[in-house]
């Protein structure tokens, strides 16, 4: 039962993030934003979808596992940081890469201290979510896949900011 509640929470949380992202996307486009990274975005979405499926499949293949409460607490604390990131970026937060020409990067909130805090959080989520239920294969495989995805994603974001700063 705990696993079902946890997965339901994750799905609801992810869907709410997509809702916020969609709402912010409309604002960004209305304010002249340009999208970048369209080629890798479907791969990223696919990876995150497969990640959730893998968590479910591994859990049931292992016959169910107990919950690791300390890891759950760390994951929930990580979510607090994620919401700080989302609040810091406000309408600029999105799952896609958008930039409004002439705008500088956000430097408030956690962005005063860390350049890519959202991606640090995603690294933690990909590792911790499966570990809440001792799903080591999913944690390892998707941490590696996520590292490759983030290499592409962060390189693209840095390229966009450099290109905009060079103008």
N, C-alpha and C positions, 0 to 999 in steps of 0.2 A: 504493500500500500504506500509506503514512504517513497518508493521509486516512482510510482505513478503520479503522486503529488509533485515530486521534484520535476519530473519531465513535463508535466502540465504547466508548472510554474515557468520552466524554461521556454516552452513554446509561447506562452502568453507574453513573457518578457520580450522575446525576440520579435513577436508580432507587433507589440507596442513600440518597439524601437523602429521597425519598418514604417509604422504609421507616422511617428515623429519625423523620420527621415523624408517620407513622402510629402508631409506638410511643409517641411523646411525646403524641400526641393522646389516646390511651387514658389515660395518666397524668393529663393535664390535666382530662379529663372526670371521672375518678374523684375528683379533688380540687376539684370544683365549678366548673370553668372554664365560661365562657359564650363562644360563638363570635359574632363580628361579621364584617361584610363578605362575607356569603354571596352577595350579588348580583353582586359583581365577581369573585369567585374563579373561576367557570367561564371567564370572559373571560380572566383571567390565565393559567389553565392552557392554554386554547386558543392564546393568543399565544405562550407558550413552546414549545408543540408545533409550531406553524407556524414558529417560529424555527428549530428543528432541521431541519424539512423544508426550509425555505428554504436553509439552509446546504448541505444535500445537493444540492438541485436546482440552485442556482447553481454549485456546484462542477462538477457534471457538464455543465451547459449551457455553461460556459466551457471544457470539454474538459480539466478538471483543471488545477490550478495548483501552483506550487511552494510549499513551506512557508517561512514567515517565522519563523526560529528566534528572533530577539530578541523578537518578539511572543509566541511560544509560552512563552518563559521568563517574561515578564511575566505571562501568563495563569496559569502554574503558581504564581508567587509570590502572585498574587491568590487562588488556591485556599487557600494557607496561611492568608491572612487570613480566608477564609470559614470554615475549620475552627476558627480562633480564636473567631470569632463564635458558631459552633455550640457550642463548648466553654464559652464564657462564659455562654450562655443555658441550657445543660444541658437539662433536661427541658422548659424553657419554649420551646425553639426549635421552630418549626413553620412550615409553608408557609401556614397559615391564621392568622387573627387570633383568638387566645384570650386571655382575661383571667380570672384568678381574683379574684372580688370581695375587696376588702380588701388585695390584694397590691400592692406598689409595683413600678415598673419595675426590672429588673436593672441594677445599677450597677457590676458587677465586670468585669474584663477590659477589652476594648476599649470597653465601654459607659461606662467612666469618662471617656473622651475624646470619643466620638462618639455622637450620639443615634440615628442610623439607619445603622449601619455595614453591615448586611446589604444594604440597598438601594444603597449606594455600590458594593458589590461586584457586585451584579447589573448595575448600569450598566456597570461595567468588563467583565463577562463578555459582555454583549450586544454590546459594541463589539469586544472582543478575539477572541472565538471565530471570527467570520468573517474577521477580519483575519489570523489565523494562516495562512489560505490565500488572502489577497488578494481576499476576497469583499466588495467595497465596497458593492454594492447592498443586500445583507442587513444589513450593519453600519449603514448609514444609515437604511434603512426601519425596522428593528426598534429602533434607538436612539430614533427619534421615537415609535414606538408604545409603547415601554417608558417613555419620559418621561411620556406621557399616563397610562399604567397606574399608574405610581408616584405621580403626582399624586393619583389617586383613592385609592390604597392608603395612602399616608402621611397624607392628610387623614383617612381613616377611623381609622387608628391613633391619630392625635393627638386626634381627637374622642372616642374611647373613653377614653383616658387622662385627658382633661380632664373628661369626664363622671364618671369614677370618683373623680377628685380633688375634684370639687365636692360629692360626697356626704358 
